[in-house]
Amino acid sequence: MTFEPHAHAVAVLQALFDEREYEKVIELATMLLDITSSGDLDSQTEAVYRETLLSFASVSSYNLGRFPESLAYAEQSVLEGRRTVMPSISLARALGNRALAKEALGDLIAAQADYQAALAIGDELGTDVADAHVQCIRANYALFLNSRGQGTAARAMAGLASSRGADLMVDTDSAWMRAIIEKRPEESISQFEVALRRARSEGDLRKAGVAASNLGMAYHELGDEEQARVHLTEAAELLERLPPSEHLAVTDYNLGVILGNLGRLDEAAAYLKRALDLFLQSTPRSLKILWVLRHLAMVRVVQKDYRRARAALRRGIELYESIRPDVGRLEDEQSGAFEIYRLLVELHLYLSLEEEWLDETFELIERSRARYWAETVTPLAPAPDVGRFHPQGITHDTALDVLLLTYFVGPNATFMMYGRGGHLSSRRIDVGADSLRGLVQNMTFDLLATPSRRGLREDAAEALATMLLPDVDPTGVRAILILPDGPLWALPFDALPLGDGTYLGDVAPVVSGPGIHVLRGMRGLRRRRREEVMPVIVARPELAGHFPDLPGAERQAELLTRLFPPARVLPGPAATWTAMREALPSATHVHVAAHALARAGEETAVLLCDGHGGPVYARVADIAAVPLTADLVFLAACSTSLGVSSSGEGLISIARAFLFAGARCVVGTLWQVPADETEQFVTAFYESMADGATLIDSLHKAKLAARAGGLSPRTWAAFQGVGDFLADVDQMSAFLDRFDQKGK
């Protein structure tokens, strides 16, 4: 047999594929695979030919919604692709097809790896060789990133996946990316309309259905819901005349959302239910199902059918729990899916509070945040099980001397539970994340911008206190534990006014934690406490004039050396990242007196010396990777508790990085504090600690001393304690112990 018959066979397959005769494509491709003899072609040509046949079978199975079958063909295709000379467009195509199948089956981590490997091959080959195939892979990867909530990366990838071919579906997908991912719907409407007219004239139901669906969503992005309904209805009617597909499921979902927005609730519920059934049949582990269930639950709530609303929400929550391990390994890979999950939780919290189910409310708040914290802080423990979030009995058995304030901040409302001694209450605050963030920023501005250093305005602080401390009586408590969420991580709770000239921080020590389940995990990893304090002190890294001098840093180092003689100091040119990284694992306490780059919304870093007078940036990921067992990390640097916001996880800050590394407690700052005032605060803290005070009491005494010395909240409120401070006091430690027992 010569190569010509094989080329003819591929041409026949392509013709059948173009006509959407997918069953015939699979049948012919598998027959050709069976009759192909290893002696017909040289090894390279045979590998390319077999990979091509398997790719036709894989994509055809995918288009028929038979995803396990598609994955099986793709796996074989990858094996054939690896037989070709590298870099190989055959292997890139095979990896792209396998990524599609894995994505449909919910294995997002593996899908991302395949997409990246395929694109790396395409980059190596160059655009002249790989343009058409790589364009398709880029388009699919952009949609993948967008569905996982990584909008910035999706837009960048969509920009690379520009449409250059004449294929109608490729053009339509590119226009869809411009409309949805790049937020330019008006530029895409004309292209969708052209695609729809052509598909109608050709009698191609699938092309016409997809074009009409995309056109409807472009109008939705422009706010024209009626035009969106018209085109989506047409799309549904066209696509339902074909075998069930994901295109129909997505169209039904979008149409259900539009009908819900228009108040046509019964019709909306019908389309959303059909979309749910289609997704469960074809892609039962798809993140899209979470969106369908949320909107179906919203329709049921408006219909006051709370029983079915709860059922939809619970189903979504359980689905997320089952697929979370396959969504991603890095925090930004989890954030998109976690945000969808939190939207389900927000709606469920409405129902739980309506029915006064306190245990369920507490459980939902705990589940909905700091999941990546839990999985990172406790890597030596078993993977977090669902049971760790069940607080049976905790709402009736909290510690008598701990005031608990726990929050969930959703886009539309904030939910809180608060109380002590078995008397927890719950409340919904009709202020969402954006408004709350604005109030926190205004309070911070008031603290920092006024010349009196006492603060001439407390409007924002008083508004926040009214919202976040309703009916809260902190009198007589031993400590106040804040479990913040979202923008509340940037709020100095101890500076909230109580209305009688005092602040919340005057009453008792105020510390924060990411969640009871994380603190519980940290408690489980505690090593045997060392009686001798052995600090590591990083002081005034030499930066050759690149940044302002820090003269107080050396005095801080002298103080700690005097109070704790075994202290190891890394001063000036010795304050390198290499030296610090080597010293940290053996330290009981760590004190960092250095510059930091930390602004809200930006990546954060500690500035160290490169050994030659220049700066080195120790970033969050670098710090988090160091094995640490220290009881305390004190960050006497600017804004070390600020960073990029992560959905449900707080701020990706330097302070959090040290907790991830294994520190029990961290004291960080929310803004820049003058050097002399920092020195006063540090001195008061460590002198109390040297006198035998616990970490939580040392922090509180330093704040009270600062206030007694005439310093305003702009100084003492900047220093925030995060972590397992409660472990220092037996009575407070019982709080977590009770939760641990109840949660098992």
PADO-602726 format. One record per residue (C-alpha): residue number from 1; x, y negated, z. Coordinates in steps of 0.5 Angstrom, whole numbers. Example, Ala and Ser with C-alpha at 12.3 -4.5 7.8 and 13.67 -1.06 7.14 Angstrom:
REM PADO-602726
REC num    px    py    pz
REC   1    25     9    16
REC   2    27     2    14
This chain:
REM PADO-602726
REC num    px    py    pz
REC   1     0     0     0
REC   2     3    -7    -2
REC   3     2   -14     2
REC   4    -4   -16    -3
REC   5    -9   -11    -1
REC   6    -8   -14     7
REC   7    -8   -21     4
REC   8   -15   -19     1
REC   9   -18   -16     7
REC  10   -16   -22    11
REC  11   -19   -27     6
REC  12   -26   -22     7
REC  13   -25   -23    14
REC  14   -25   -30    14
REC  15   -31   -31     9
REC  16   -35   -27    14
REC  17   -33   -31    20
REC  18   -34   -37    16
REC  19   -41   -35    15
REC  20   -42   -33    22
REC  21   -43   -25    21
REC  22   -39   -24    27
REC  23   -41   -17    28
REC  24   -39   -15    21
REC  25   -32   -18    23
REC  26   -31   -14    29
REC  27   -33    -8    25
REC  28   -29    -9    19
REC  29   -23   -11    23
REC  30   -23    -5    28
REC  31   -24    -1    22
REC  32   -18    -4    18
REC  33   -14    -3    25
REC  34   -15     4    25
REC  35   -13     5    18
REC  36    -7     1    18
REC  37    -1     5    17
REC  38     6     3    20
REC  39    10     5    14
REC  40     5     0    10
REC  41     9    -6    12
REC  42    15    -8    15
REC  43    15    -9    22
REC  44    14   -17    23
REC  45     9   -17    17
REC  46     5   -11    20
REC  47     5   -15    27
REC  48     3   -21    24
REC  49    -3   -17    20
REC  50    -5   -14    26
REC  51    -5   -20    31
REC  52    -9   -23    25
REC  53   -14   -18    25
REC  54   -15   -17    33
REC  55   -16   -25    33
REC  56   -21   -25    29
REC  57   -25   -19    33
REC  58   -23   -23    39
REC  59   -26   -30    37
REC  60   -32   -26    34
REC  61   -33   -23    41
REC  62   -33   -29    44
REC  63   -38   -33    40
REC  64   -43   -27    41
REC  65   -42   -28    48
REC  66   -38   -21    50
REC  67   -33   -24    54
REC  68   -30   -18    57
REC  69   -29   -15    50
REC  70   -26   -21    47
REC  71   -21   -21    53
REC  72   -19   -14    51
REC  73   -18   -16    44
REC  74   -14   -22    46
REC  75   -10   -17    50
REC  76    -8   -13    44
REC  77    -7   -19    40
REC  78    -2   -22    45
REC  79     2   -15    45
REC  80     2   -16    37
REC  81     4   -23    38
REC  82    10   -21    42
REC  83    13   -17    37
REC  84    14   -23    32
REC  85    20   -27    31
REC  86    20   -33    36
REC  87    17   -38    36
REC  88    11   -35    33
REC  89     5   -38    31
REC  90     2   -31    32
REC  91     3   -31    39
REC  92     1   -38    40
REC  93    -6   -36    37
REC  94    -6   -30    41
REC  95    -5   -34    48
REC  96   -10   -39    46
REC  97   -15   -34    45
REC  98   -14   -30    51
REC  99   -14   -37    55
REC 100   -21   -38    52
REC 101   -24   -31    54
REC 102   -20   -31    61
REC 103   -24   -38    62
REC 104   -30   -35    61
REC 105   -29   -30    65
REC 106   -27   -35    71
REC 107   -20   -33    71
REC 108   -18   -40    71
REC 109   -11   -40    74
REC 110    -9   -35    68
REC 111   -13   -39    63
REC 112    -9   -45    64
REC 113    -2   -41    64
REC 114    -4   -38    57
REC 115    -6   -45    55
REC 116     1   -48    57
REC 117     5   -42    54
REC 118     1   -43    47
REC 119     2   -50    47
REC 120    10   -50    49
REC 121    10   -45    43
REC 122     7   -50    39
REC 123    11   -56    41
REC 124    17   -51    39
REC 125    15   -50    32
REC 126    13   -57    31
REC 127     7   -60    28
REC 128     8   -59    20
REC 129     8   -51    22
REC 130     3   -51    28
REC 131    -1   -57    27
REC 132    -8   -53    25
REC 133    -8   -48    30
REC 134    -5   -52    36
REC 135   -10   -58    35
REC 136   -15   -52    36
REC 137   -11   -50    42
REC 138   -11   -57    45
REC 139   -18   -59    44
REC 140   -20   -52    48
REC 141   -15   -54    53
REC 142   -18   -61    54
REC 143   -25   -59    55
REC 144   -22   -54    60
REC 145   -18   -59    64
REC 146   -25   -64    63
REC 147   -29   -58    66
REC 148   -24   -57    72
REC 149   -25   -64    74
REC 150   -18   -66    71
REC 151   -20   -72    67
REC 152   -14   -76    66
REC 153   -10   -70    64
REC 154   -16   -68    59
REC 155   -16   -75    56
REC 156    -9   -75    55
REC 157    -9   -68    52
REC 158   -16   -70    48
REC 159   -11   -76    45
REC 160    -6   -71    42
REC 161   -12   -66    39
REC 162   -14   -71    34
REC 163   -18   -69    28
REC 164   -14   -68    21
REC 165   -18   -62    18
REC 166   -24   -62    14
REC 167   -27   -56    18
REC 168   -34   -59    21
REC 169   -34   -55    28
REC 170   -27   -58    29
REC 171   -29   -65    27
REC 172   -35   -65    32
REC 173   -31   -62    37
REC 174   -26   -68    37
REC 175   -32   -73    36
REC 176   -35   -70    43
REC 177   -28   -71    46
REC 178   -28   -78    44
REC 179   -35   -79    47
REC 180   -35   -75    53
REC 181   -28   -74    55
REC 182   -25   -81    53
REC 183   -32   -85    54
REC 184   -32   -87    47
REC 185   -39   -85    45
REC 186   -41   -90    40
REC 187   -35   -89    36
REC 188   -38   -81    35
REC 189   -45   -82    34
REC 190   -44   -83    27
REC 191   -40   -77    26
REC 192   -45   -73    30
REC 193   -50   -75    25
REC 194   -46   -74    19
REC 195   -45   -67    22
REC 196   -52   -66    23
REC 197   -54   -68    16
REC 198   -49   -63    13
REC 199   -51   -57    17
REC 200   -58   -58    16
REC 201   -57   -58     8
REC 202   -53   -52     9
REC 203   -58   -49    13
REC 204   -53   -47    18
REC 205   -57   -47    25
REC 206   -51   -46    29
REC 207   -47   -52    27
REC 208   -54   -56    26
REC 209   -55   -54    34
REC 210   -48   -56    36
REC 211   -48   -63    32
REC 212   -55   -65    35
REC 213   -53   -63    42
REC 214   -47   -67    42
REC 215   -51   -73    39
REC 216   -56   -72    45
REC 217   -50   -73    50
REC 218   -47   -79    46
REC 219   -54   -82    47
REC 220   -54   -80    54
REC 221   -47   -83    55
REC 222   -50   -90    52
REC 223   -56   -89    57
REC 224   -61   -88    52
REC 225   -65   -82    55
REC 226   -71   -82    50
REC 227   -66   -81    44
REC 228   -62   -76    48
REC 229   -68   -72    50
REC 230   -70   -72    42
REC 231   -64   -69    40
REC 232   -63   -64    45
REC 233   -70   -61    44
REC 234   -68   -61    37
REC 235   -61   -57    39
REC 236   -65   -52    43
REC 237   -70   -51    38
REC 238   -65   -49    33
REC 239   -60   -45    38
REC 240   -66   -41    41
REC 241   -67   -38    34
REC 242   -60   -35    34
REC 243   -57   -30    39
REC 244   -56   -32    46
REC 245   -50   -36    47
REC 246   -46   -41    51
REC 247   -48   -47    47
REC 248   -55   -46    48
REC 249   -54   -45    56
REC 250   -50   -52    56
REC 251   -56   -55    51
REC 252   -61   -52    56
REC 253   -58   -55    62
REC 254   -57   -62    59
REC 255   -64   -62    57
REC 256   -66   -60    64
REC 257   -62   -66    67
REC 258   -65   -71    62
REC 259   -72   -69    63
REC 260   -71   -69    70
REC 261   -68   -76    70
REC 262   -75   -78    66
REC 263   -79   -75    71
REC 264   -82   -69    67
REC 265   -80   -64    73
REC 266   -83   -58    71
REC 267   -80   -58    64
REC 268   -74   -60    67
REC 269   -74   -54    72
REC 270   -76   -49    66
REC 271   -70   -51    62
REC 272   -65   -51    68
REC 273   -67   -44    70
REC 274   -66   -41    63
REC 275   -59   -45    63
REC 276   -58   -41    69
REC 277   -60   -34    66
REC 278   -56   -35    60
REC 279   -50   -37    64
REC 280   -51   -31    69
REC 281   -51   -27    63
REC 282   -45   -29    59
REC 283   -41   -33    64
REC 284   -43   -31    71
REC 285   -36   -34    74
REC 286   -37   -40    70
REC 287   -36   -47    74
REC 288   -42   -50    70
REC 289   -47   -45    74
REC 290   -45   -50    80
REC 291   -48   -56    76
REC 292   -54   -52    74
REC 293   -56   -50    81
REC 294   -54   -57    84
REC 295   -59   -60    79
REC 296   -64   -55    79
REC 297   -64   -56    87
REC 298   -65   -63    86
REC 299   -71   -62    82
REC 300   -74   -57    87
REC 301   -73   -63    93
REC 302   -76   -68    89
REC 303   -82   -63    88
REC 304   -82   -62    95
REC 305   -80   -54    94
REC 306   -75   -54   100
REC 307   -75   -46   100
REC 308   -73   -46    93
REC 309   -68   -52    93
REC 310   -64   -48    99
REC 311   -64   -42    95
REC 312   -61   -45    89
REC 313   -56   -49    94
REC 314   -54   -43    97
REC 315   -53   -39    91
REC 316   -48   -44    89
REC 317   -44   -45    95
REC 318   -43   -37    95
REC 319   -41   -37    88
REC 320   -36   -42    89
REC 321   -33   -38    95
REC 322   -32   -32    90
REC 323   -29   -36    85
REC 324   -25   -41    89
REC 325   -18   -36    89
REC 326   -18   -36    81
REC 327   -19   -43    80
REC 328   -12   -46    81
REC 329    -6   -46    86
REC 330    -5   -53    86
REC 331    -9   -58    90
REC 332   -11   -62    83
REC 333   -13   -56    80
REC 334   -18   -55    86
REC 335   -20   -62    86
REC 336   -25   -62    81
REC 337   -29   -55    83
REC 338   -29   -57    90
REC 339   -32   -64    88
REC 340   -38   -60    85
REC 341   -38   -56    91
REC 342   -39   -62    95
REC 343   -44   -64    91
REC 344   -48   -58    93
REC 345   -46   -59   100
REC 346   -49   -66   100
REC 347   -55   -64    98
REC 348   -56   -58   103
REC 349   -54   -63   108
REC 350   -60   -67   107
REC 351   -64   -60   108
REC 352   -61   -58   114
REC 353   -62   -65   118
REC 354   -69   -65   115
REC 355   -70   -58   119
REC 356   -65   -60   125
REC 357   -61   -54   124
REC 358   -55   -56   127
REC 359   -50   -50   127
REC 360   -52   -50   119
REC 361   -50   -57   119
REC 362   -43   -56   123
REC 363   -42   -50   118
REC 364   -43   -54   112
REC 365   -39   -60   114
REC 366   -33   -55   116
REC 367   -33   -51   109
REC 368   -34   -58   105
REC 369   -27   -60   107
REC 370   -20   -59   108
REC 371   -20   -52   104
REC 372   -13   -53   101
REC 373   -11   -56   108
REC 374   -13   -49   111
REC 375   -10   -45   105
REC 376    -3   -49   106
REC 377    -2   -50   113
REC 378    -3   -43   115
REC 379     0   -39   109
REC 380     3   -34   114
REC 381    -4   -32   116
REC 382    -9   -28   112
REC 383   -13   -32   107
REC 384   -18   -36   110
REC 385   -25   -32   110
REC 386   -32   -35   110
REC 387   -33   -33   117
REC 388   -28   -38   120
REC 389   -33   -43   118
REC 390   -39   -41   122
REC 391   -39   -44   128
REC 392   -44   -40   132
REC 393   -45   -43   139
REC 394   -40   -49   138
REC 395   -46   -54   138
REC 396   -48   -52   145
REC 397   -41   -50   148
REC 398   -37   -56   146
REC 399   -31   -58   151
REC 400   -34   -63   157
REC 401   -28   -68   156
REC 402   -28   -68   149
REC 403   -32   -73   145
REC 404   -32   -70   138
REC 405   -34   -74   132
REC 406   -34   -70   125
REC 407   -36   -73   118
REC 408   -38   -71   111
REC 409   -38   -77   106
REC 410   -41   -76   100
REC 411   -42   -80    94
REC 412   -49   -82    96
REC 413   -49   -81   104
REC 414   -45   -80   110
REC 415   -47   -74   115
REC 416   -44   -74   122
REC 417   -44   -70   128
REC 418   -42   -72   135
REC 419   -42   -71   142
REC 420   -39   -67   148
REC 421   -41   -62   153
REC 422   -46   -58   149
REC 423   -50   -64   147
REC 424   -48   -65   140
REC 425   -53   -69   135
REC 426   -53   -70   128
REC 427   -55   -76   123
REC 428   -55   -78   116
REC 429   -52   -85   114
REC 430   -55   -88   108
REC 431   -48   -91   105
REC 432   -44   -87   100
REC 433   -36   -86    99
REC 434   -36   -93    95
REC 435   -39   -97   100
REC 436   -36   -94   106
REC 437   -29   -95   102
REC 438   -30  -102   101
REC 439   -32  -103   108
REC 440   -25  -100   111
REC 441   -21  -104   106
REC 442   -25  -110   108
REC 443   -23  -108   116
REC 444   -16  -107   114
REC 445   -16  -114   110
REC 446   -19  -117   116
REC 447   -14  -114   121
REC 448    -8  -116   117
REC 449    -9  -123   113
REC 450   -11  -127   119
REC 451    -6  -131   122
REC 452    -8  -131   129
REC 453    -5  -123   130
REC 454   -12  -122   134
REC 455   -17  -122   128
REC 456   -21  -128   127
REC 457   -27  -124   123
REC 458   -29  -117   125
REC 459   -35  -117   121
REC 460   -33  -110   117
REC 461   -31  -107   124
REC 462   -37  -108   127
REC 463   -41  -106   121
REC 464   -37   -99   121
REC 465   -38   -99   129
REC 466   -45   -99   128
REC 467   -45   -94   122
REC 468   -40   -89   125
REC 469   -41   -90   133
REC 470   -49   -89   133
REC 471   -51   -88   140
REC 472   -44   -85   142
REC 473   -42   -86   149
REC 474   -35   -85   150
REC 475   -35   -86   158
REC 476   -31   -81   162
REC 477   -28   -77   156
REC 478   -21   -75   156
REC 479   -20   -75   149
REC 480   -23   -77   142
REC 481   -23   -72   137
REC 482   -24   -75   130
REC 483   -25   -70   124
REC 484   -25   -76   118
REC 485   -27   -75   111
REC 486   -26   -79   104
REC 487   -25   -86   106
REC 488   -25   -85   113
REC 489   -18   -82   113
REC 490   -16   -90   112
REC 491   -20   -92   118
REC 492   -16   -94   125
REC 493   -22   -91   129
REC 494   -19   -93   135
REC 495   -20  -101   133
REC 496   -27  -100   132
REC 497   -30  -105   137
REC 498   -35  -103   142
REC 499   -39  -109   143
REC 500   -36  -111   150
REC 501   -30  -114   148
REC 502   -26  -107   148
REC 503   -24  -102   143
REC 504   -26   -95   142
REC 505   -18   -94   143
REC 506   -19   -97   150
REC 507   -23   -92   153
REC 508   -19   -85   151
REC 509   -14   -83   147
REC 510   -16   -82   139
REC 511   -13   -77   135
REC 512   -15   -74   128
REC 513   -15   -67   125
REC 514   -17   -65   118
REC 515   -22   -60   121
REC 516   -23   -55   126
REC 517   -22   -49   122
REC 518   -15   -52   120
REC 519   -13   -54   127
REC 520   -15   -47   129
REC 521   -11   -44   124
REC 522    -5   -49   126
REC 523    -6   -46   133
REC 524    -5   -39   131
REC 525     1   -40   128
REC 526     4   -44   134
REC 527    11   -41   136
REC 528    14   -40   143
REC 529    15   -47   145
REC 530    22   -49   147
REC 531    23   -53   153
REC 532    29   -57   151
REC 533    27   -63   147
REC 534    32   -63   141
REC 535    30   -68   136
REC 536    33   -70   129
REC 537    33   -77   128
REC 538    34   -80   121
REC 539    36   -88   122
REC 540    37   -93   117
REC 541    39   -89   111
REC 542    44   -93   107
REC 543    41   -96   100
REC 544    46  -101    98
REC 545    42  -107    98
REC 546    36  -104    94
REC 547    31  -105   100
REC 548    31  -110   106
REC 549    35  -108   112
REC 550    32  -104   118
REC 551    36  -106   124
REC 552    31  -104   129
REC 553    32   -97   126
REC 554    39   -96   130
REC 555    36   -98   136
REC 556    31   -93   136
REC 557    36   -88   134
REC 558    40   -90   141
REC 559    34   -90   145
REC 560    32   -83   143
REC 561    40   -81   144
REC 562    40   -83   151
REC 563    33   -80   153
REC 564    34   -74   149
REC 565    42   -72   149
REC 566    42   -66   145
REC 567    39   -71   139
REC 568    42   -70   132
REC 569    43   -77   129
REC 570    43   -78   121
REC 571    45   -85   120
REC 572    46   -89   114
REC 573    50   -86   109
REC 574    49   -79   113
REC 575    41   -80   112
REC 576    41   -76   105
REC 577    35   -71   103
REC 578    40   -65   103
REC 579    42   -66   111
REC 580    35   -68   113
REC 581    32   -62   109
REC 582    38   -57   113
REC 583    37   -60   120
REC 584    29   -60   120
REC 585    28   -53   121
REC 586    31   -53   128
REC 587    28   -59   130
REC 588    23   -59   136
REC 589    22   -67   134
REC 590    23   -71   128
REC 591    24   -79   128
REC 592    24   -82   121
REC 593    26   -90   122
REC 594    27   -91   114
REC 595    23   -94   108
REC 596    17   -91   105
REC 597    14   -92    99
REC 598     6   -91   100
REC 599     1   -95    97
REC 600    -7   -93    97
REC 601    -8   -89    91
REC 602     0   -88    89
REC 603     4   -82    90
REC 604     8   -83    97
REC 605    16   -82    99
REC 606    21   -83   104
REC 607    27   -87   102
REC 608    33   -83   104
REC 609    41   -84   101
REC 610    44   -81    96
REC 611    51   -80    99
REC 612    53   -86    95
REC 613    49   -92    97
REC 614    43   -91    93
REC 615    36   -89    94
REC 616    33   -82    94
REC 617    26   -81    94
REC 618    23   -75    98
REC 619    16   -74    96
REC 620    10   -70    99
REC 621    12   -64    95
REC 622    19   -64    97
REC 623    17   -65   105
REC 624    12   -60   105
REC 625    16   -54   102
REC 626    21   -55   108
REC 627    20   -50   114
REC 628    18   -54   120
REC 629    17   -52   127
REC 630    17   -59   130
REC 631    12   -61   136
REC 632    12   -68   133
REC 633    14   -72   127
REC 634    14   -79   128
REC 635    14   -83   122
REC 636    17   -90   124
REC 637    16   -93   116
REC 638    11   -97   112
REC 639     4   -94   111
REC 640     6   -86   112
REC 641    -1   -84   113
REC 642    -4   -87   106
REC 643    -3   -84    99
REC 644    -7   -81    93
REC 645   -14   -79    95
REC 646   -16   -72    94
REC 647   -23   -69    94
REC 648   -25   -67   101
REC 649   -18   -66   103
REC 650   -16   -73   105
REC 651   -10   -77   103
REC 652    -4   -74   100
REC 653     1   -78   105
REC 654     8   -77   108
REC 655     4   -75   114
REC 656     0   -70   111
REC 657     6   -67   108
REC 658    10   -66   115
REC 659     4   -62   117
REC 660     4   -58   111
REC 661    11   -56   113
REC 662     9   -54   119
REC 663     9   -60   124
REC 664     4   -59   130
REC 665     3   -67   131
REC 666     5   -73   126
REC 667     5   -80   128
REC 668     4   -84   122
REC 669     2   -91   120
REC 670    -4   -94   116
REC 671     0  -100   114
REC 672     7  -104   115
REC 673     8  -106   122
REC 674    14  -112   123
REC 675    20  -109   125
REC 676    21  -112   132
REC 677    13  -109   134
REC 678    15  -102   131
REC 679    21  -102   136
REC 680    17  -104   142
REC 681    12   -99   140
REC 682    17   -93   139
REC 683    20   -95   146
REC 684    14   -94   150
REC 685    12   -88   146
REC 686    18   -84   148
REC 687    19   -87   155
REC 688    13   -84   157
REC 689    14   -78   153
REC 690    21   -77   157
REC 691    17   -78   164
REC 692    13   -72   162
REC 693     7   -75   159
REC 694     4   -70   153
REC 695     4   -73   146
REC 696    -3   -75   146
REC 697    -2   -79   153
REC 698     5   -82   150
REC 699     1   -84   144
REC 700    -5   -87   148
REC 701     0   -91   153
REC 702     4   -94   148
REC 703    -2   -97   145
REC 704    -5   -99   151
REC 705     2  -102   153
REC 706     2  -106   146
REC 707    -5  -109   147
REC 708    -3  -111   155
REC 709     3  -114   151
REC 710    -1  -119   147
REC 711     0  -115   141
REC 712    -7  -114   136
REC 713   -10  -108   133
REC 714    -6  -110   127
REC 715     0  -107   131
REC 716    -2  -101   135
REC 717    -8   -99   131
REC 718    -3   -98   125
REC 719     0   -92   129
REC 720    -5   -86   128
REC 721    -4   -79   131
REC 722    -6   -73   126
REC 723    -5   -66   128
REC 724    -6   -61   134
REC 725    -5   -66   139
REC 726   -11   -62   144
REC 727    -6   -56   145
REC 728    -2   -61   150
REC 729    -8   -61   155
REC 730   -11   -54   158
REC 731   -18   -57   159
REC 732   -18   -60   151
REC 733   -15   -54   149
REC 734   -21   -50   151
REC 735   -25   -53   146
REC 736   -21   -50   140
REC 737   -21   -43   144
REC 738   -28   -43   145
REC 739   -29   -45   137
REC 740   -24   -39   136
REC 741   -28   -34   140
REC 742   -35   -36   137
REC 743   -33   -36   130
REC 744   -30   -29   130
